[in-house]
Structures are given as structure tokens and as C-alpha cells.
Amino acid sequence: MNDKLTESEFQEIIRRRSSGEISFPRFLEELSQRGINEYEIDVATGQATYKGVHLEFKTVPQVNLVISDKFNRSKVLEAIANISLPFLDFLKEIAEAGIVTYRVCISEKKVTYIGIGEEEIEEQLKV
């Protein structure tokens, strides 16, 4: 493992994932190998914060979404089931369902969706 990931190396991994050059499982693997063990997405802005033991990187905000003030568990589960949607469409769907943020724990292959009123839904990644 290399926990000396530079900003440019990090941006290259993000670029390759965004362009579809690498799959989601490969993306997670590369992040893990470089010392990133979790990331959190702010649903309203699409900004991601990637964290390792000794490092942290943030992406630039991509959208300006309004989070529903009503948590809708079934709508969240429907959006999760439709995870193959483009990233920004996925964010829009979970924002409409009341999700504020979600956290991906790479080593545990687990996602925690956190909604209005601290409602949580945990899912195992299917990778």
C-alpha cells in the first residue's frame, strides 16, 4: 500500500473512473491500494471527500440539488437498486428521497446512506 498519493495521482484515478476507463470495482481497488479507505458524498453538491489514515482529498462541487425535507425509504431503495444510473442522475434521485450524504467504506464494501433526521440505510456493495 502506498499512502503517499499525490493530488495529481488522485485526480488521474478520478478522471479514469469518470471517463469509464476503469470499472467501479477497479476504482475501489485502486483507491484502497493507494491508502484511501473511505469516501463521503455530499448529495446536494456532489462533492466527494476521500479519506485515508494520513491523507484527504476533495473533489469540486458538481451540482446544486435541493434535498427533500421528507425521507422516503422506498424511493431510496429504488434508487439504490438502479445504481447503474449516471452519477448525477443517481444523486438527483436520492436527493428527492431525502438523502443528505452517503459514505462508502471501501474495506468493508459497505455504503451508509444518511437522510433527513439522521435516518440511515446500509447496503453491501455488489462488487
C-alpha positions as CSV (number, residue, x, y, z in Angstrom):
1,M,0.0,0.0,0.0
2,N,1.2,3.5,-0.8
3,D,-0.2,6.2,1.4
4,K,1.8,8.9,-0.4
5,L,-0.9,9.5,-3.0
6,T,-0.3,12.9,-4.7
7,E,-3.1,15.2,-5.8
8,S,-2.3,14.6,-9.5
9,E,-2.3,10.8,-9.0
10,F,-5.7,11.1,-7.2
11,Q,-7.1,13.3,-9.9
12,E,-6.0,10.7,-12.5
13,I,-7.8,7.9,-10.7
14,I,-11.0,10.1,-10.6
15,R,-10.6,11.0,-14.2
16,R,-10.3,7.4,-15.3
17,R,-13.4,6.4,-13.3
18,S,-15.4,9.4,-14.6
19,S,-14.5,8.6,-18.2
20,G,-15.4,4.9,-17.8
21,E,-11.8,3.7,-18.4
22,I,-12.0,1.7,-15.1
23,S,-14.9,-0.1,-13.5
24,F,-16.3,0.7,-10.1
25,P,-14.7,-2.4,-8.5
26,R,-11.3,-1.4,-10.1
27,F,-11.8,2.2,-8.9
28,L,-12.3,1.0,-5.3
29,E,-9.3,-1.3,-5.6
30,E,-7.0,1.5,-6.8
31,L,-8.1,3.8,-4.1
32,S,-7.6,1.1,-1.5
33,Q,-4.1,0.3,-2.8
34,R,-3.2,4.0,-2.6
35,G,-4.3,4.4,1.1
36,I,-7.9,5.7,0.6
37,N,-10.2,3.7,2.9
38,E,-13.5,5.6,2.7
39,Y,-15.2,8.5,0.9
40,E,-18.3,10.5,1.6
41,I,-20.5,12.3,-1.0
42,D,-22.4,15.5,-0.2
43,V,-25.6,14.8,-2.2
44,A,-26.6,18.5,-2.6
45,T,-23.3,19.4,-4.3
46,G,-21.9,16.1,-5.5
47,Q,-18.6,17.0,-3.7
48,A,-16.7,13.9,-2.5
49,T,-14.3,13.7,0.3
50,Y,-11.8,10.8,0.1
51,K,-10.0,9.9,3.3
52,G,-7.1,7.7,4.3
53,V,-5.2,7.4,7.5
54,H,-2.8,10.3,6.6
55,L,-4.5,11.9,3.6
56,E,-7.7,13.6,2.5
57,F,-8.8,14.8,-1.0
58,K,-11.9,16.7,-2.0
59,T,-13.4,16.9,-5.4
60,V,-15.1,20.1,-6.7
61,P,-18.9,20.5,-6.3
62,Q,-20.7,19.4,-9.4
63,V,-24.4,20.2,-8.8
64,N,-26.7,22.3,-6.7
65,L,-29.5,20.0,-5.7
66,V,-32.3,20.5,-3.2
67,I,-32.7,17.7,-0.6
68,S,-36.3,16.7,0.1
69,D,-37.3,17.5,3.6
70,K,-39.1,14.2,3.7
71,F,-37.2,10.9,4.0
72,N,-38.7,8.3,1.6
73,R,-37.1,4.9,2.4
74,S,-38.8,3.1,-0.5
75,K,-37.6,5.7,-3.0
76,V,-34.1,5.5,-1.6
77,L,-34.1,1.7,-2.0
78,E,-35.4,2.1,-5.6
79,A,-32.6,4.5,-6.5
80,I,-30.0,2.1,-4.9
81,A,-31.4,-0.7,-7.0
82,N,-31.0,1.5,-10.0
83,I,-27.3,2.2,-9.2
84,S,-26.2,1.9,-12.8
85,L,-27.7,5.4,-13.4
86,P,-25.2,8.1,-14.3
87,F,-23.7,9.6,-11.1
88,L,-25.5,13.0,-11.3
89,D,-28.9,11.3,-12.0
90,F,-28.4,9.0,-9.1
91,L,-27.7,12.0,-6.8
92,K,-30.8,13.7,-8.1
93,E,-32.9,10.6,-7.2
94,I,-31.5,10.2,-3.7
95,A,-31.8,13.9,-3.0
96,E,-35.5,13.7,-3.9
97,A,-35.8,10.8,-1.5
98,G,-34.3,12.9,1.4
99,I,-30.7,11.6,1.4
100,V,-28.2,14.2,2.6
101,T,-24.9,12.3,2.3
102,Y,-23.6,8.8,1.8
103,R,-20.4,7.2,3.0
104,V,-18.5,4.3,1.3
105,C,-16.3,2.2,3.5
106,I,-14.0,0.5,0.9
107,S,-12.5,-2.2,3.1
108,E,-15.9,-3.3,4.4
109,K,-17.5,-2.8,0.9
110,K,-20.4,-1.0,2.7
111,V,-22.4,2.1,1.9
112,T,-24.3,4.1,4.5
113,Y,-26.9,6.5,3.2
114,I,-27.8,9.2,5.7
115,G,-31.1,11.1,5.3
116,I,-33.0,13.9,6.8
117,G,-33.5,13.3,10.5
118,E,-30.4,11.1,10.6
119,E,-32.3,8.2,9.0
120,E,-29.9,5.6,7.8
121,I,-29.9,2.8,5.2
122,E,-26.9,0.4,5.0
123,E,-26.1,-1.6,1.9
124,Q,-23.4,-4.0,1.0
125,L,-21.7,-3.1,-2.3
126,K,-22.2,-5.6,-5.0
127,V,-18.7,-5.6,-6.5
